[in-house]
């Protein structure tokens, strides 16, 4: 019945050196979120690969618009990288231009994905008929939802850029948006390869 945490006597040794964590909290939070999203998409990729082995699996039709959408998303990521470089150099006009281009291109990508869905429906591909099509809807839809979330953060960053034209007020937001877009572009390249080449 001894409770050593109560009865222990003596000096308490403080091992904390009072230094702050080197990584900003918001960046660490984004990295943890991206780790969770990586696990989610990894599980879906594994499920996709596993499901392909069944007899009812039929390959997807070729959709050239997926290639165009991929180029658009990569270009939006490049635009955000340009905004990031401009923010580091203190050039607010470059930040504005890069952010606006990235946002418009991302909206074009999402619109293109909806057109892909419409093309599939027009060709008679519905999710109950073919598991490959169901996976296409699931994977592209989930990726699109993450991009919509990114557009919310992008919108807040754009608002900051116009409210506070000093670069130091928006540098971290631009950095986080760029990290997120690069990540989603990489995820899309994996999904695109999976959907087109398997």
Secondary structure, DSSP 8 states (H G I E B T S, - for coil): ---HHHH--S-----------SS-HHHHHHHHHHHHHHHHHHHHHHHHHHHTTSTT-------HHHHHHHHHHHHHHHHHHHHHHHHHHT-HHHHHHHHHHHHHHHHHHHHHHHHHHHHHHHTT--TTT-HHHHHHHHHHHHHHHHHHHHHHHHHHHHHHHHH---GGGTHHHHHHHHHHHHHHHHHHHHHHHHHHH-
